[in-house]
Amino acid sequence: MENIKKKILLITGAVTSGKAALACLLEGHPEAFAMPFWHDKVASGLTNFHFPGPTRLLGYPAAKIWSIMNALTNDTDINVLKLFSLQQKFVYPASAGEIIEFPTNFNYYDLEVNIYNDLTKLETENINADNITSIMFKNLQNIFSPKTIDTCKYYVSQSTNGFIRYEDFFKAYSGGGGGSKIIYVKRDIVDWLFTMAWRSSRCSHEKMMGSINWVFENDPRIKNLIYLDKNIENLQSKYPQNLKIIKFEDLILRHEIVIKEVCGFLQIEEHKNMFVPTILGTEIPLVKEIKDDISKIITSEEDKHIRNWLRKYKSRRSVAARIKRFIRKR
């Protein structure tokens, strides 16, 4: 099998930052294939996968493919497709009050066999994240999309929650016919913390204080989000051609502007189908409001409590980092 020249576009950001919404908009473009209903995690999952070297693989194709299939199963969410296959449908929450059911008519085990067969055709020197991810998405595209393989330029993947290894991603996906890209959807950290606490409290102000405390004490994603909130602009300046930041508010409230910017970043022409989000060719309602708008919901007491917690949390992390540096120097 020849080296597959596809670019991987990784959409990443915090939970509730609109990653799936952006994927739904991109799915309308004839040169992009996304699985908006499935946070696939393929690209970010395989970033950390160490591909077997040529010496180890020599004469052992079955072992080679088994290790790759094992990585796809363990480091991504491919297994959720088994459920879609068995129930012959998947359910998509289009909004807070609307659920859309999409029929699915495919055999999960046939999909696995097709992926396995394509992997066996790869020459040893072409075993890399670019080609394996492209094989994965090519087979999904054959099932779920009427778009032709030849015209598709980007395979759109969404990240694991808390994924921050962007430089490792660029190293793993350094091919793809010119380099793969990341779009980071940035949401204000106070907004994100409020949303997490608000949902954890089941939208009850009576339970919010305890919920805020719980989020800070137990949610492992806070550390990564604080790091990215502080450093994402520096990463963008280091990789200006490969990393783009868009604001959550712009994506929801001014998506027409975001589409123009994204098309320029990806070097693709704007397409009319991008202005209405779609899943498998079916239009879904376009959300034009922020459901958890803290300016309309949060109380002054809750706002103060979150900001105090955030300041203490950052200070605690800073002290811990200084102690670690001191120990290393000794």
C-alpha positions in Angstrom: 0.0 0.0 0.0 1.3 3.4 -0.9 1.9 6.1 1.8 -1.5 7.7 2.5 -1.3 11.5 2.0 -4.0 12.7 4.4 -3.7 15.5 6.9 -5.0 15.0 10.4 -6.9 17.9 12.0 -7.1 17.6 15.7 -9.8 19.6 17.4 -9.0 20.0 21.1 -9.8 22.1 24.1 -11.6 21.8 27.5 -14.7 19.8 28.1 -17.8 21.8 27.0 -15.7 24.0 24.8 -17.6 23.3 21.5 -15.2 20.7 19.9 -18.1 18.6 18.6 -19.9 21.8 17.3 -16.9 22.7 15.2 -16.6 19.2 13.9 -20.2 19.3 12.8 -19.5 22.5 10.9 -16.4 21.1 9.2 -18.3 17.9 8.3 -20.2 20.0 5.7 -17.0 20.7 3.7 -16.4 18.2 0.8 -12.6 18.1 1.7 -13.1 17.2 5.4 -14.5 14.0 7.0 -15.4 14.2 10.7 -17.2 11.9 13.1 -18.9 14.6 15.2 -21.1 12.2 17.1 -18.1 10.2 18.3 -15.3 11.8 20.3 -13.0 9.3 18.5 -9.7 10.2 20.3 -7.8 8.4 17.5 -5.2 11.2 16.8 -4.5 12.0 20.4 -4.6 8.4 21.5 -2.0 7.3 19.0 0.2 10.2 19.8 1.6 8.2 22.7 1.8 4.9 20.8 5.3 3.7 20.1 5.2 2.0 16.7 7.3 -1.2 16.5 10.6 -0.8 14.8 11.6 -2.6 11.6 13.9 -5.1 13.3 11.1 -6.2 15.7 8.6 -6.5 12.9 10.7 -8.4 10.4 9.0 -11.7 9.7 6.2 -11.1 12.3 3.3 -9.3 10.4 0.7 -10.8 12.7 2.4 -9.5 15.8 2.8 -6.1 14.1 -0.8 -5.7 13.3 -2.0 -7.1 16.6 0.0 -4.4 18.5 -1.5 -1.7 16.3 -5.1 -3.0 16.7 -4.5 -3.2 20.4 -3.5 0.4 20.5 -6.5 1.5 18.5 -8.8 -0.5 20.9 -7.1 0.7 24.2 -6.1 4.3 23.4 -9.2 5.4 21.4 -12.9 5.0 21.6 -13.3 2.7 18.6 -15.2 0.2 20.7 -18.2 2.5 21.0 -18.9 1.7 17.3 -19.6 -1.8 18.4 -22.6 -0.5 20.3 -23.8 1.5 17.3 -23.5 -1.6 15.2 -25.5 -3.8 17.6 -28.3 -1.3 18.3 -28.3 -0.1 14.6 -28.5 3.5 15.7 -26.8 6.1 17.8 -28.4 8.9 19.8 -27.2 12.5 19.5 -28.1 15.2 22.0 -28.6 18.1 19.6 -29.5 20.5 22.3 -30.7 20.5 25.9 -34.2 19.6 24.9 -33.8 17.7 21.6 -32.5 14.2 20.9 -31.8 13.0 17.4 -31.6 9.3 16.5 -29.4 8.3 13.5 -29.9 4.9 12.0 -26.7 2.9 11.4 -26.4 -0.1 9.2 -23.0 -1.6 9.4 -21.2 -4.6 10.8 -18.6 -3.7 13.4 -16.6 -6.9 12.9 -16.4 -6.3 9.1 -15.0 -2.9 10.0 -12.3 -4.5 12.1 -11.4 -7.0 9.4 -11.2 -4.2 6.8 -8.9 -2.1 9.0 -6.8 -5.2 9.8 -6.5 -6.0 6.1 -5.4 -2.5 5.2 -2.8 -2.5 7.9 -1.3 -5.7 6.6 -0.7 -3.9 3.3 1.5 -1.2 4.8 5.2 -1.5 4.2 7.2 -1.4 7.4 8.6 2.1 6.6 5.1 3.4 6.3 3.9 2.3 9.7 3.3 5.6 11.4 0.5 7.6 13.1 -0.4 9.4 9.8 -1.1 6.2 7.8 -2.8 4.2 10.6 -5.1 7.1 11.4 -5.9 7.6 7.8 -6.7 3.9 7.4 -9.0 4.1 10.3 -10.9 7.1 8.9 -10.9 5.8 5.4 -12.8 2.8 6.5 -15.2 4.9 8.6 -15.7 7.2 5.6 -16.6 4.3 3.4 -19.4 3.4 5.9 -20.7 6.8 7.1 -20.0 9.3 4.3 -20.9 9.7 0.6 -17.7 11.8 0.1 -15.1 10.2 -2.0 -11.7 9.2 -0.6 -9.8 11.1 -3.3 -11.4 14.5 -2.7 -11.1 14.4 1.1 -8.1 16.4 2.3 -8.5 16.4 6.1 -9.6 13.7 8.6 -11.0 15.5 11.6 -10.3 13.9 15.0 -11.2 15.1 18.5 -8.9 14.9 21.4 -9.0 13.0 24.7 -10.1 15.2 27.5 -7.1 16.8 29.1 -4.8 16.2 26.1 -2.0 18.7 26.1 0.9 16.9 24.3 0.6 19.1 21.2 4.3 19.1 20.4 4.3 15.3 20.6 1.3 15.3 18.2 3.2 17.4 15.7 6.1 14.9 15.9 3.8 11.9 15.6 1.8 13.4 12.7 4.7 15.1 10.9 3.8 13.7 7.5 0.3 13.8 6.0 1.4 15.5 2.8 2.7 18.7 4.5 1.9 18.5 8.2 -1.2 18.0 10.3 -2.9 20.7 12.3 -4.5 21.6 15.6 -7.4 23.9 16.3 -7.7 24.7 20.0 -11.1 26.0 21.2 -10.4 28.3 24.1 -13.0 28.9 26.8 -12.5 31.2 29.7 -11.3 29.2 32.7 -13.8 30.7 35.1 -16.6 30.0 32.6 -15.4 26.4 32.4 -15.2 25.9 36.1 -18.6 27.4 36.6 -20.1 25.1 33.9 -18.5 22.0 35.5 -19.7 22.9 39.0 -23.2 24.0 37.7 -23.7 20.7 35.9 -22.3 18.7 38.9 -24.8 20.4 41.2 -27.6 19.5 38.7 -28.1 23.2 38.1 -29.0 24.0 41.7 -27.6 27.1 43.4 -28.2 25.5 46.8 -25.6 22.8 45.9 -23.1 25.1 44.1 -20.6 25.8 46.8 -20.1 22.1 47.6 -19.9 21.4 43.8 -17.3 24.1 43.3 -15.2 22.6 46.1 -15.6 19.1 44.6 -14.5 20.2 41.1 -11.3 21.8 42.5 -10.5 18.9 44.7 -11.3 16.0 42.3 -11.3 17.1 38.6 -7.8 16.2 37.2 -8.4 18.4 34.1 -7.9 21.6 36.0 -4.1 21.4 36.0 -4.0 20.9 32.3 -6.5 23.7 31.6 -4.5 26.2 33.7 -1.4 25.2 31.9 -2.9 25.7 28.5 -4.7 28.9 29.5 -1.2 30.3 30.4 0.8 28.8 27.6 -1.4 28.2 24.5 -0.4 31.6 22.9 3.3 30.7 23.2 2.6 27.3 21.5 0.8 29.1 18.7 3.6 31.5 18.2 6.0 28.5 18.0 3.7 26.7 15.5 1.8 29.5 13.7 1.2 27.4 10.6 -0.1 24.4 12.5 -1.9 25.6 15.6 -4.9 27.9 15.6 -6.8 29.2 18.6 -10.5 30.2 18.4 -12.7 31.4 21.2 -15.6 29.5 22.4 -17.8 32.6 22.4 -17.0 33.3 18.7 -17.7 29.7 17.7 -21.2 29.8 19.3 -22.2 33.4 18.6 -20.2 34.4 15.5 -19.6 31.1 13.7 -19.6 32.7 10.3 -16.4 34.6 11.2 -14.9 31.5 12.7 -15.6 29.5 9.5 -13.8 32.0 7.4 -10.8 32.0 9.7 -10.7 28.2 9.9 -10.9 27.8 6.1 -8.0 30.2 5.8 -6.0 28.3 8.3 -6.7 24.9 6.6 -6.2 26.4 3.1 -9.5 25.2 1.8 -12.3 27.2 0.1 -15.3 28.2 2.1 -18.4 26.0 1.3 -22.0 26.8 1.9 -22.7 23.5 3.7 -20.3 24.6 6.5 -22.7 27.3 7.8 -25.2 24.7 9.0 -23.9 21.8 11.2 -24.5 18.3 9.9 -24.1 14.8 11.0 -23.9 12.1 8.3 -25.4 14.6 5.9 -28.4 15.4 8.3 -28.7 19.0 9.4 -28.9 19.6 13.2 -30.2 22.7 15.0 -27.6 25.5 15.1 -27.1 26.6 18.7 -26.7 30.4 18.8 -26.6 30.8 22.5 -24.3 29.8 25.3 -26.4 27.4 27.5 -24.4 28.0 30.6 -23.9 31.8 30.3 -22.4 32.7 33.7 -23.3 36.4 33.2 -26.9 35.4 33.5 -26.7 32.5 36.0 -23.8 32.9 38.4 -24.3 34.7 41.7 -21.8 37.2 43.1 -21.0 34.8 46.0 -20.4 31.9 43.6 -18.2 34.0 41.3 -16.1 35.1 44.3 -15.8 31.6 45.6 -14.6 30.3 42.2 -12.0 33.0 41.8 -10.7 32.6 45.4 -10.4 28.8 44.8 -8.6 29.4 41.5 -6.2 31.8 43.0 -5.4 29.4 45.9 -5.1 26.5 43.5 -2.6 28.3 41.2 -0.6 29.4 44.2 -0.5 25.9 45.6 0.6 24.5 42.2 3.3 27.3 41.9 4.7 26.4 45.4 4.8 22.7 44.5 6.6 23.5 41.3 9.2 25.6 43.1 9.8 22.8 45.6 10.3 20.3 42.8 12.8 22.6 41.0 14.7 23.0 44.3 14.9 19.3 44.9 16.2 18.7 41.3 19.0 21.3 41.8 20.1 19.5 44.9 
